[in-house]
Amino acid sequence: MNKKHRRFNFKITNGMKVGIRIMLTLVVVFFLFIMAAERLNIATVTDITDSLRSFMSGLNPGPGYPYNLNSGSVKEITVLNGDLFVLTDQDTFTLDSTAKLIKTTSHTYSSPKMSSRGSKVILYNRNGNRFRVENRTDTLFSGETKDDEKIITAAMGAKGNIAIATFSDDCASKLKVYSNNYKSEIFSWSCAQDMITSLDLADNGRYAAVSVVGARDGEIYSKVIVFDFNYSEPKAEFEYPGTAALAVHFSKNDNIVMIGDNLTSFIKGLKNKTELEYGSSTLQNFTFSEDGYTAIALAQHGSTNDVKILCYSSGLSQTFDRDFDKSVKSLYMSNGRISAVFDDQVCVIRSGGSIQKKYDADSSAIMAFNLGNRTYLYSVGEIKKCK
C-alpha cells in the first residue's frame, strides 16, 4: 500500500520578513547596549529599561513639531537623554524627537518643582512633604519627608542618589542624602541658624554642597558648605559677607560654582576660591550644563539692552565673554553649546564664543534647548523645532 505524502508549502510573506527584521534588530540593539553599558559602567537596570521603552516607542513616530500645550500650566522643562521632559501644574510628560508623547504621569503637588541629572529627575512639592523620582518612561520611587520637615529644594545625583533640604522644627534647615535605591539615608546634617537655599551632589557620589543664607549684626551673608558622606564635619566651608547665594553647582573634578546676587564664586578643588564681582552690572540669567560648563548673563550698568554673556569651562577658566545689545530672556547649555533666547531671536553659541546658528523668534519665546543638531523653542502655547 502506497502512502501518500502531503507536502506543505510554507511561504514567508513580506510582512513576516519585516517583523523578523525588526525583532532581530531589537535583539542586536539590546545586546549591544548592554555590552556597552557594562563596559563603561554607566547603566543601571532602570536606565536599560528606560532606553528600551523609549526605543520601542520610537518605532512608531509621532506627528512632529510644533506640539501645542497650555503654557499657563507649564512650570519647568528639562531634557532627559535627548527627550523633552515637561512639568505642569497637574502632570509630567515626555516628548521624543518626533513630538510623540512617550508617557504622562499625573501629580497633585500644590507647588511642583524638579531637579534633573542624566536620565532621571526628582520631582518634589515645595513647602510640602512628597517627592518622587522619574525617568522618561516611568515613576521609579515615591516618598515623603516627616510631617514637620517641609521641602525647600532637592537635587538629583549623577550616581542616582538624591538630596533633599527641608525646614525643621528642631533647627533652621536640614539636609538628607539618600542612596540610589531612594530608601536608605546615607547622610544627614542639621543647620542650626541658616537657611539652605540650594544644594548639589558631586558626580563621584561622595560629596554634597549646600549654599546657606543667614544674618549677623543686621548684615546678610552666605556660605557654601561641602560634605563628605564618610564624615560628620564639613570637608570645606566658604563665607561670603553681603551676598545672597542663589545656586550652588558641582562642576568636574571637585570644582564648585556658586551664583550669588552680586558675585559668582569659583571654588577649585574644594580649596581655593576666586570671585567674579558684578560691580555696577546686575545678574540677568545663568545656567549650568551637565558637562561642567557655566554661563552667566550680566546686564551691564543695569541696562537690559547692554548684556554680556560669559562662559566658564569645567576647569573654571573663562572661555569667552561676548556683548549683546538686547536682553537675555533665558539660557540653556549642553554639550558645549549655549541656547540664548532674546526678544527677537535664538542664538546657539559655541563654548568658545562664536555663533553657531541664529533663529528668528518673537516676544512669545520663553526658552530654547539645543540637542545635537536640533534646537527646540518653547514659546507661549507651543514647542517647535527651530528651522
C-alpha positions in Angstrom: 0.0 0.0 0.0 1.5 3.3 -1.1 1.4 6.1 1.4 0.7 9.4 0.0 2.8 12.2 1.5 1.4 15.6 1.7 3.7 18.5 1.1 3.1 21.8 2.8 4.4 24.8 1.0 5.3 27.3 3.7 5.8 30.8 2.4 7.2 33.8 4.3 5.2 36.9 3.4 6.7 40.3 3.1 5.0 41.3 6.4 6.6 38.4 8.2 10.0 39.3 6.8 9.6 42.9 8.1 8.6 41.5 11.5 11.6 39.2 11.7 14.0 42.0 10.7 12.5 44.3 13.4 12.8 41.5 16.1 16.4 40.8 15.1 17.3 44.5 15.1 15.8 44.8 18.6 17.8 41.8 19.9 21.1 43.1 18.4 20.5 46.7 19.7 19.6 45.3 23.1 22.7 43.2 23.5 25.0 45.9 22.1 23.5 48.4 24.5 24.0 46.1 27.5 27.6 45.3 26.4 28.5 49.0 26.0 26.8 50.0 29.3 28.5 47.3 31.3 31.9 48.1 29.7 31.5 51.8 30.5 29.8 51.2 33.9 27.2 53.8 33.0 23.9 52.0 33.1 21.5 50.5 35.7 18.6 48.2 35.2 16.2 51.3 35.2 18.4 53.0 32.6 18.3 50.0 30.3 14.6 49.6 30.7 14.0 53.3 30.1 16.1 53.2 26.9 14.3 50.0 25.6 10.9 51.5 26.2 11.9 54.7 24.5 13.4 52.8 21.6 10.2 50.7 21.2 8.1 53.9 21.4 10.2 55.4 18.7 9.4 52.7 16.2 6.0 54.4 15.8 6.8 58.1 15.4 4.7 61.0 16.5 3.1 63.7 14.4 6.1 66.1 14.5 6.5 69.5 15.9 5.1 72.0 16.8 3.5 70.5 19.9 0.7 72.6 21.3 0.4 73.0 25.1 -1.1 75.2 27.8 1.7 77.5 28.8 -0.2 78.7 31.8 0.2 75.3 33.4 3.9 74.7 32.5 6.2 75.0 35.4 9.5 73.8 34.0 11.0 72.0 31.0 14.2 70.0 31.0 16.0 67.4 28.9 16.4 63.7 29.8 18.5 61.6 27.4 17.7 63.7 24.4 13.9 63.9 25.0 12.0 66.9 26.4 10.6 66.4 29.9 7.8 68.8 30.9 6.4 69.6 34.3 3.0 71.2 34.6 0.6 72.0 37.4 -1.0 68.6 37.1 1.4 66.2 35.5 4.7 65.3 33.9 5.1 64.2 30.3 7.9 63.3 27.9 8.2 64.2 24.2 10.6 62.5 21.8 12.2 64.0 18.7 9.0 63.3 16.7 6.8 65.0 19.3 5.4 61.6 20.3 4.0 61.6 23.8 6.1 58.8 25.5 4.4 59.0 28.9 2.2 61.1 31.0 2.0 60.9 34.8 -0.3 63.0 37.0 0.6 64.5 40.3 -1.3 66.5 43.0 1.5 68.8 44.2 0.4 72.3 45.0 3.9 73.8 44.3 5.7 71.3 42.0 9.5 71.7 41.3 12.1 69.4 39.8 15.8 68.8 39.5 17.3 66.6 36.8 20.6 64.8 36.2 21.4 62.3 33.5 18.4 60.1 32.8 16.4 60.9 35.9 14.5 63.7 37.7 13.5 64.3 41.3 10.0 65.9 41.4 9.0 67.5 44.7 6.3 69.5 46.3 7.9 72.7 47.6 6.7 73.5 51.2 5.1 70.1 51.2 6.3 66.6 52.1 6.0 64.5 49.0 8.6 63.7 46.3 9.2 61.1 43.6 11.9 60.0 41.2 11.1 59.6 37.5 12.8 58.9 34.2 11.4 59.4 30.7 9.1 56.4 30.8 8.3 55.5 34.4 8.0 56.6 38.0 10.8 54.8 39.9 10.1 55.8 43.5 7.6 57.9 45.6 8.4 59.1 49.1 7.6 61.6 51.9 9.5 63.6 54.4 8.5 63.8 58.0 5.4 66.0 58.8 7.5 68.7 60.4 10.1 68.7 57.5 8.7 70.7 54.6 10.8 70.6 51.4 12.9 73.6 50.4 14.7 72.1 47.5 16.2 68.9 46.2 18.9 67.6 43.9 19.4 64.5 41.7 22.9 63.0 41.6 24.7 61.5 38.6 25.1 58.3 40.6 21.3 58.1 41.1 21.4 59.3 44.7 19.2 62.2 45.8 19.4 65.0 48.3 16.6 66.9 50.0 16.7 70.1 52.0 13.9 70.8 54.4 12.7 73.2 57.1 12.5 71.6 60.5 11.0 72.2 63.9 14.3 71.4 65.7 16.7 73.6 63.5 16.5 76.2 60.8 17.0 73.7 57.9 18.2 70.2 57.3 19.9 68.2 54.6 19.4 64.5 54.0 21.0 62.4 51.3 19.6 59.0 50.1 21.3 56.2 48.2 20.3 55.3 44.7 17.6 52.9 46.0 16.0 56.1 47.5 15.2 54.3 50.7 18.5 54.3 52.7 19.6 57.6 54.3 23.3 57.8 53.9 23.9 61.3 55.3 22.2 63.9 57.4 23.1 67.4 58.6 21.1 70.0 60.6 21.8 73.7 60.2 21.0 75.5 63.5 20.6 79.1 62.3 21.0 79.4 58.5 18.6 78.6 55.7 19.6 76.2 52.9 18.9 77.9 49.6 20.5 75.4 47.1 22.2 72.1 47.0 24.0 69.8 44.6 25.6 66.3 44.5 29.1 65.6 43.1 29.4 63.3 40.2 31.6 60.9 42.2 28.6 60.2 44.6 30.7 61.1 47.7 30.1 64.8 48.3 27.2 67.2 48.7 27.4 71.0 48.6 24.8 73.4 50.1 24.5 77.2 50.0 23.0 78.7 53.1 21.9 82.3 53.8 21.9 84.0 57.3 22.2 87.3 59.0 24.7 88.6 61.5 24.6 92.0 63.2 21.9 93.1 60.7 24.0 92.1 57.7 23.3 89.2 55.3 25.9 86.6 54.5 26.1 83.3 52.6 28.1 80.2 53.0 29.0 77.3 50.7 29.5 74.1 52.8 30.8 70.9 51.4 30.2 67.5 53.0 32.0 64.1 52.6 29.4 61.4 53.4 32.0 59.5 55.4 32.4 62.3 58.0 30.0 64.3 60.1 32.1 67.6 60.0 32.2 69.7 56.8 35.0 69.0 54.3 35.2 72.6 53.3 33.4 75.9 54.1 33.5 79.3 52.4 31.8 82.5 53.5 30.5 85.5 51.5 29.6 88.6 53.6 26.9 90.8 52.0 26.0 88.2 49.3 22.7 86.2 48.9 23.6 82.8 47.4 21.1 81.7 44.7 22.6 78.4 43.4 25.5 76.1 44.0 26.7 73.6 41.4 29.4 70.9 41.2 31.4 71.2 38.1 34.0 68.5 37.3 36.9 67.3 39.4 35.6 68.6 42.7 35.2 72.2 41.4 32.2 74.2 42.5 30.4 77.3 41.2 28.2 79.5 43.5 25.9 82.0 41.9 25.1 85.0 44.1 23.1 88.2 43.7 26.3 90.3 43.5 29.1 87.9 42.6 29.9 84.4 41.2 32.4 82.3 43.2 34.6 79.6 41.6 35.9 77.1 44.1 38.7 74.9 42.6 39.4 71.5 44.1 37.3 72.4 47.2 40.2 74.6 48.4 40.8 77.9 46.5 38.1 80.4 45.5 38.1 83.3 43.1 35.3 85.7 42.6 33.7 87.5 39.7 32.1 90.6 41.2 29.3 92.1 39.2 30.1 95.7 40.3 27.6 98.1 38.6 26.2 95.2 36.5 23.3 93.0 37.6 22.7 89.3 37.2 20.1 88.7 34.5 20.4 84.9 33.9 22.6 81.9 34.4 22.7 78.2 33.6 24.8 75.1 34.3 25.5 72.2 32.0 26.0 68.6 32.9 29.4 68.6 31.3 30.6 71.2 33.8 30.2 74.5 32.0 28.6 77.6 33.5 27.1 80.5 31.5 26.2 83.9 33.1 24.3 86.9 31.6 25.0 90.3 33.2 23.1 93.5 32.4 25.9 96.0 32.3 25.4 99.2 34.3 21.8 98.0 34.9 20.9 98.3 31.2 18.8 95.4 29.9 19.9 96.4 26.3 23.6 96.1 27.1 24.2 92.5 28.2 27.4 90.4 28.5 27.3 86.6 28.3 30.3 84.9 30.0 31.1 81.2 29.8 33.4 79.1 32.1 34.7 75.6 31.5 34.6 72.7 33.9 38.1 73.7 34.9 36.6 77.1 35.9 38.5 79.1 33.3 36.7 81.7 31.2 36.2 80.5 27.6 34.6 83.8 26.3 32.7 86.9 27.2 30.5 88.5 24.5 28.4 91.6 24.4 24.8 91.7 23.1 22.6 94.8 22.6 19.4 93.0 23.8 18.0 91.4 26.9 18.6 87.7 27.6 15.3 86.0 28.4 16.8 82.6 29.2 19.9 80.4 28.9 20.3 76.7 28.4 23.6 74.9 27.9 24.5 71.3 26.9 27.4 69.6 25.0 29.4 72.8 24.9 26.7 75.0 23.3 24.5 77.7 24.8 21.0 78.4 23.7 20.2 82.1 24.4 16.7 83.4 23.9 16.3 87.1 23.1 13.1 89.1 22.3 13.6 88.6 18.5 15.9 85.6 18.0 17.5 82.5 19.4 21.3 82.2 19.3 23.2 79.0 19.6 26.6 79.9 20.9 29.6 77.6 21.0 31.6 77.4 24.2 34.4 79.4 22.6 32.0 82.3 21.9 31.3 82.0 18.2 27.7 82.0 16.9 26.8 78.5 15.5 23.2 79.3 14.5 20.6 82.0 14.7 16.8 81.5 14.5 14.0 84.0 14.3 11.8 84.4 17.4 9.2 86.8 18.7 8.2 88.2 22.1 6.3 84.9 23.0 9.6 82.9 23.1 10.5 81.6 26.5 13.3 79.0 26.4 15.3 77.1 23.8 17.1 73.7 24.1 19.9 72.6 21.8 20.1 68.8 21.4 22.7 67.7 19.0 21.9 69.3 15.7 18.3 70.1 16.8 17.1 73.2 18.6 13.7 73.3 20.2 12.0 76.6 21.1 9.4 76.8 23.9 7.0 79.7 23.2 3.6 80.6 24.6 1.3 77.8 23.5 3.7 75.5 21.8 7.1 73.8 21.5 8.5 73.9 18.0 11.7 72.8 16.2 13.7 75.7 15.0 14.4 75.9 11.3 
